[in-house]
Amino acid sequence: MFSIVLAIIAFFMGWPFVIYPSTPAGLVELSLLIAIQTAYYAISISAIILAILSLKTREPGRNDAILALILTCVGVARPGIIFLIATFGGPEGQFLIETAIPRFSQGFGTTITIAGFGILIGFLLGIAAGIGRSFGNGFVRGVSAVYVEIVRGVPLIVQILIWRYAFAGLYTGIEMLLELVVGYPVDIPDGMIAAILAIGINSGGYQAEIIRGGVNALPVGQTEAGLSLGMGKNQVISTILLPQTLRLAIPPLINEFVIVIKDTSLALAIGILELAGIAQSLTSQFPGSVFTIYITNAIVYWIICTMVAILSRVAERRLAIAGIGVKGRKSLL
């Protein structure tokens, strides 16, 4: 019942977003608006949390929880809908459809390309370094540890700048190598190659620690059982430990993939027109539409990351290992 009370309060408190002007006349009005909005968000979030908890308990108060959830969501969404209609219903909407979205679609392809190759490079390096730190000899462990500490200790933006300007002569050789592989001339911007290498190598350091953590989470008895059956060290790693490690590490790996997607925005520092670069370019051409441009940019990033997170949850459920990890423990109950 308490969630119903909070929901009703939140429903009617949505109006200050519409009643109060966007730029209050004085300090008192501004302070009042901030206080009301803060209370509004706090009450709305509390009502939603209480309603969700009531739904999970499956008690008689579920109908009240459903009503509270509906009221709160409507109260939260109403001022937002009014604001969006007022903002995008006129010239801003026309600008968004005719100019911004087509430009962002170009940046979308660049972002996905950098993120895709960066994730692939990082995944391969992460497996190599993670396995090296877990099972390698002293030299391999040392090299893997140095690699991980360097890429995790240097800001990614600095790494991107280093790869772009300190290794500028490297990219001609890479293009020649790709030309030999594919059989025809390849023209890839140097900045694109630098961004892919920097983001991929940086992600590899974090993925290496994820892989190492997954290996350490496996029962040591599995290694002992494999060795007692006459399997060699490499065979135990490749057939017993690594497959389980990858399944166990799906949630943190997907989280790292989402981070890589957002890290592609740093490529604008070297002139790459991915999503953030397109947004920066549009704001310089259309300074009166800064809000529309950056909100659209944020929504596109959010959609991409949300889709990856949904795929992550599906993969996590299907590949859960019984008895290992949170999902595995639940599957035994």
C-alpha positions as CSV (number, residue, x, y, z in Angstrom):
1,M,0.0,0.0,0.0
2,F,2.9,2.3,0.7
3,S,4.0,2.0,-2.9
4,I,0.6,3.2,-4.0
5,V,0.9,6.4,-1.9
6,L,4.3,7.1,-3.3
7,A,3.1,6.5,-6.8
8,I,0.2,8.9,-6.5
9,I,2.5,11.6,-5.1
10,A,5.0,11.0,-7.9
11,F,2.2,11.1,-10.5
12,F,1.1,14.6,-9.4
13,M,4.6,15.8,-8.8
14,G,5.3,15.4,-12.5
15,W,3.6,18.7,-13.2
16,P,6.4,21.0,-11.9
17,F,8.4,20.1,-15.0
18,V,5.7,21.7,-17.1
19,I,4.4,24.4,-14.7
20,Y,7.7,26.0,-13.8
21,P,9.6,27.8,-16.5
22,S,12.8,26.3,-17.8
23,T,14.8,29.3,-16.7
24,P,13.4,30.6,-13.3
25,A,13.5,34.3,-12.7
26,G,15.5,34.3,-9.4
27,L,17.6,32.2,-7.0
28,V,14.6,31.4,-4.8
29,E,12.6,30.0,-7.8
30,L,15.6,28.1,-9.0
31,S,16.2,26.5,-5.6
32,L,12.5,25.6,-5.3
33,L,12.5,23.9,-8.7
34,I,15.6,21.9,-7.9
35,A,14.2,20.8,-4.5
36,I,10.9,19.8,-6.1
37,Q,12.6,17.9,-8.9
38,T,15.0,16.1,-6.5
39,A,12.1,15.0,-4.3
40,Y,10.2,14.0,-7.4
41,Y,12.9,11.7,-8.6
42,A,13.5,10.2,-5.1
43,I,9.8,9.4,-4.6
44,S,9.4,8.0,-8.2
45,I,12.5,5.7,-7.8
46,S,11.3,4.6,-4.4
47,A,7.8,3.8,-5.7
48,I,9.2,1.8,-8.6
49,I,11.6,-0.2,-6.3
50,L,8.8,-1.0,-3.8
51,A,6.4,-2.0,-6.6
52,I,9.0,-4.3,-8.2
53,L,9.8,-5.9,-4.8
54,S,6.1,-6.4,-4.2
55,L,5.7,-8.1,-7.6
56,K,8.6,-10.5,-6.8
57,T,7.1,-11.6,-3.4
58,R,3.8,-12.8,-5.1
59,E,1.8,-11.7,-2.2
60,P,-1.9,-10.4,-2.2
61,G,-0.5,-6.8,-2.7
62,R,0.6,-7.5,-6.2
63,N,-2.4,-5.6,-7.8
64,D,-1.4,-2.6,-5.7
65,A,2.2,-3.0,-6.9
66,I,1.1,-3.1,-10.5
67,L,-1.1,0.0,-10.1
68,A,1.8,1.8,-8.4
69,L,4.2,0.9,-11.2
70,I,1.8,2.1,-13.8
71,L,1.1,5.4,-12.0
72,T,4.8,6.1,-11.4
73,C,5.8,5.3,-15.0
74,V,3.1,7.6,-16.4
75,G,4.0,10.3,-13.9
76,V,7.7,10.1,-14.9
77,A,7.0,9.8,-18.6
78,R,4.4,12.6,-18.9
79,P,6.7,15.6,-18.5
80,G,9.3,14.0,-20.7
81,I,6.8,13.3,-23.5
82,I,5.6,16.9,-23.3
83,F,9.2,18.2,-23.4
84,L,10.1,15.9,-26.4
85,I,7.0,17.0,-28.3
86,A,7.9,20.7,-27.7
87,T,11.5,20.2,-28.7
88,F,11.3,17.9,-31.7
89,G,7.9,18.7,-33.1
90,G,9.1,21.8,-35.0
91,P,12.3,22.7,-36.8
92,E,14.4,20.5,-34.5
93,G,12.5,17.5,-35.6
94,Q,13.0,18.4,-39.3
95,F,16.7,18.9,-38.6
96,L,16.9,15.5,-36.8
97,I,15.2,13.6,-39.7
98,E,16.8,15.3,-42.6
99,T,20.4,16.0,-41.4
100,A,21.3,14.5,-38.1
101,I,20.1,10.9,-38.5
102,P,21.7,10.4,-42.0
103,R,25.0,11.7,-40.6
104,F,24.8,9.5,-37.5
105,S,24.1,6.5,-39.7
106,Q,27.5,7.0,-41.3
107,G,29.2,7.3,-37.9
108,F,27.4,4.2,-36.8
109,G,29.2,2.1,-39.3
110,T,32.6,3.5,-38.3
111,T,31.8,2.9,-34.6
112,I,30.8,-0.7,-35.2
113,T,33.9,-1.3,-37.4
114,I,36.3,0.0,-34.7
115,A,34.5,-1.8,-31.9
116,G,34.2,-5.1,-33.8
117,F,37.9,-5.3,-34.7
118,G,38.9,-3.9,-31.3
119,I,36.9,-6.6,-29.5
120,L,38.4,-9.3,-31.7
121,I,42.0,-8.2,-31.2
122,G,41.3,-7.7,-27.4
123,F,39.7,-11.1,-27.1
124,L,42.7,-12.9,-28.8
125,L,45.2,-11.0,-26.7
126,G,43.2,-11.4,-23.6
127,I,43.1,-15.2,-24.0
128,A,46.8,-15.3,-24.7
129,A,47.8,-13.1,-21.8
130,G,45.2,-14.6,-19.4
131,I,46.4,-18.1,-20.0
132,G,50.0,-16.9,-20.0
133,R,49.6,-15.4,-16.5
134,S,47.8,-18.5,-15.2
135,F,49.9,-21.3,-16.7
136,G,53.0,-19.9,-18.4
137,N,56.6,-20.2,-17.2
138,G,58.3,-17.3,-15.4
139,F,59.2,-15.5,-18.6
140,V,55.6,-15.8,-20.1
141,R,54.1,-14.7,-16.8
142,G,56.4,-11.7,-16.6
143,V,55.7,-10.6,-20.2
144,S,51.9,-11.0,-19.7
145,A,52.0,-9.1,-16.4
146,V,54.0,-6.2,-17.9
147,Y,51.6,-6.0,-20.9
148,V,48.5,-6.0,-18.6
149,E,49.9,-3.4,-16.2
150,I,51.0,-1.0,-19.1
151,V,47.7,-1.0,-20.9
152,R,45.7,-0.7,-17.7
153,G,48.0,2.0,-16.3
154,V,48.0,4.4,-19.3
155,P,44.8,6.3,-20.2
156,L,43.3,5.1,-23.4
157,I,43.2,8.5,-25.0
158,V,47.0,8.6,-24.5
159,Q,47.4,5.2,-26.1
160,I,45.3,6.3,-29.1
161,L,47.5,9.4,-29.6
162,I,50.7,7.3,-29.3
163,W,49.5,4.7,-31.9
164,R,48.4,7.5,-34.2
165,Y,51.4,9.8,-34.1
166,A,54.3,7.8,-32.7
167,F,53.9,4.8,-35.1
168,A,52.7,6.7,-38.2
169,G,55.1,4.8,-40.5
170,L,53.6,1.5,-39.4
171,Y,50.4,1.8,-41.3
172,T,51.8,1.8,-44.8
173,G,53.2,-1.7,-44.1
174,I,49.9,-2.8,-42.7
175,E,48.1,-1.7,-45.8
176,M,50.6,-3.5,-48.0
177,L,50.2,-6.7,-45.9
178,L,46.4,-6.5,-46.2
179,E,46.8,-6.0,-50.0
180,L,48.8,-9.2,-50.2
181,V,46.1,-11.0,-48.2
182,V,43.0,-9.8,-50.1
183,G,44.6,-9.5,-53.5
184,Y,43.6,-5.9,-54.3
185,P,44.7,-2.4,-53.0
186,V,43.4,-1.4,-49.6
187,D,43.0,2.2,-48.5
188,I,42.2,2.5,-44.8
189,P,42.7,5.8,-43.0
190,D,45.7,5.7,-40.7
191,G,43.6,7.0,-37.9
192,M,41.2,4.1,-38.2
193,I,44.0,1.6,-38.0
194,A,45.4,3.5,-35.0
195,A,42.1,3.5,-33.2
196,I,41.5,-0.2,-33.8
197,L,45.0,-1.2,-32.6
198,A,44.8,1.1,-29.5
199,I,41.4,0.1,-28.4
200,G,42.0,-3.6,-29.1
201,I,45.3,-3.8,-27.3
202,N,43.9,-1.8,-24.4
203,S,40.9,-4.1,-24.1
204,G,43.2,-7.1,-24.3
205,G,44.7,-6.2,-20.9
206,Y,41.3,-6.1,-19.2
207,Q,40.1,-9.2,-20.9
208,A,43.3,-11.0,-19.8
209,E,42.4,-10.3,-16.1
210,I,38.8,-11.5,-16.8
211,I,40.1,-14.8,-18.2
212,R,42.6,-15.2,-15.4
213,G,39.8,-14.7,-12.9
214,G,37.6,-17.2,-14.7
215,V,40.5,-19.8,-14.5
216,N,41.0,-19.2,-10.8
217,A,37.2,-19.7,-10.2
218,L,37.3,-23.3,-11.5
219,P,37.8,-26.1,-9.0
220,V,41.5,-27.2,-8.9
221,G,40.2,-30.8,-8.9
222,Q,39.4,-30.5,-12.6
223,T,43.0,-29.9,-13.4
224,E,44.1,-32.8,-11.2
225,A,41.6,-35.1,-12.8
226,G,42.7,-34.3,-16.3
227,L,46.4,-34.8,-15.4
228,S,45.6,-38.1,-13.6
229,L,43.9,-39.3,-16.8
230,G,47.2,-38.9,-18.7
231,M,46.3,-35.6,-20.4
232,G,49.1,-33.2,-21.1
233,K,49.2,-29.6,-19.7
234,N,48.1,-28.0,-23.0
235,Q,45.4,-30.6,-23.5
236,V,44.0,-29.9,-20.0
237,I,44.0,-26.2,-20.7
238,S,42.4,-26.4,-24.2
239,T,39.8,-29.1,-23.6
240,I,38.8,-28.7,-19.9
241,L,39.7,-25.3,-18.4
242,L,39.4,-22.8,-21.3
243,P,35.9,-23.8,-22.5
244,Q,34.6,-23.5,-19.0
245,T,36.5,-20.3,-18.3
246,L,34.9,-18.6,-21.4
247,R,31.4,-19.7,-20.3
248,L,32.0,-18.5,-16.8
249,A,33.5,-15.2,-18.0
250,I,30.6,-14.3,-20.3
251,P,29.1,-11.5,-18.0
252,P,32.4,-9.6,-17.4
253,L,33.5,-10.1,-21.0
254,I,30.2,-8.7,-22.4
255,N,30.6,-5.8,-20.0
256,E,34.1,-5.2,-21.4
257,F,32.6,-5.3,-24.9
258,V,30.1,-2.6,-24.0
259,I,33.0,-0.5,-22.6
260,V,34.9,-1.0,-25.9
261,I,31.9,0.3,-27.8
262,K,31.8,3.5,-25.7
263,D,35.6,3.8,-25.8
264,T,35.3,4.2,-29.6
265,S,34.2,7.8,-28.9
266,L,37.8,8.7,-27.9
267,A,38.7,8.2,-31.6
268,L,37.4,11.7,-32.3
269,A,40.7,13.0,-30.7
270,I,42.5,11.8,-33.9
271,G,39.8,13.0,-36.3
272,I,37.8,9.8,-36.8
273,L,34.2,10.5,-37.7
274,E,32.5,7.8,-35.6
275,L,29.3,8.7,-33.6
276,A,30.9,11.1,-31.2
277,G,33.0,12.7,-34.0
278,I,29.9,13.1,-36.1
279,A,28.2,14.8,-33.2
280,Q,31.1,17.2,-32.7
281,S,31.1,18.0,-36.4
282,L,27.3,18.7,-36.4
283,T,27.6,21.0,-33.4
284,S,30.2,23.1,-35.2
285,Q,27.9,23.4,-38.2
286,F,24.6,23.8,-36.4
287,P,25.4,25.4,-33.0
288,G,21.7,26.1,-32.3
289,S,20.9,22.4,-32.2
290,V,23.5,21.2,-29.7
291,F,21.0,19.7,-27.4
292,T,19.3,17.7,-30.2
293,I,22.6,16.5,-31.5
294,Y,24.1,15.2,-28.3
295,I,20.8,13.7,-27.0
296,T,20.5,11.8,-30.3
297,N,24.1,10.7,-30.0
298,A,23.5,9.4,-26.5
299,I,20.4,7.5,-27.5
300,V,22.2,5.8,-30.3
301,Y,25.0,4.7,-27.9
302,W,22.4,3.5,-25.4
303,I,20.6,1.4,-28.0
304,I,23.8,-0.3,-29.1
305,C,24.9,-1.1,-25.6
306,T,21.4,-2.2,-24.5
307,M,21.2,-4.7,-27.4
308,V,24.6,-6.1,-26.5
309,A,23.5,-6.4,-22.8
310,I,20.3,-8.3,-23.9
311,L,22.4,-10.7,-26.0
312,S,24.7,-11.1,-23.0
313,R,21.8,-12.2,-20.7
314,V,20.6,-14.7,-23.3
315,A,24.1,-16.2,-23.7
316,E,24.6,-16.2,-19.9
317,R,21.4,-18.2,-19.4
318,R,22.1,-20.7,-22.1
319,L,25.8,-21.3,-21.3
320,A,25.6,-21.3,-17.5
321,I,27.7,-24.1,-15.9
322,A,25.7,-26.0,-13.2
323,G,27.4,-25.7,-9.8
324,I,29.7,-22.8,-10.8
325,G,28.8,-19.2,-10.6
326,V,25.6,-17.6,-9.5
327,K,23.5,-18.9,-12.3
328,G,25.0,-22.3,-11.9
329,R,24.1,-22.4,-8.2
330,K,20.5,-21.4,-8.9
331,S,20.2,-24.1,-11.5
332,L,20.8,-26.8,-8.8
333,L,17.9,-25.6,-6.6
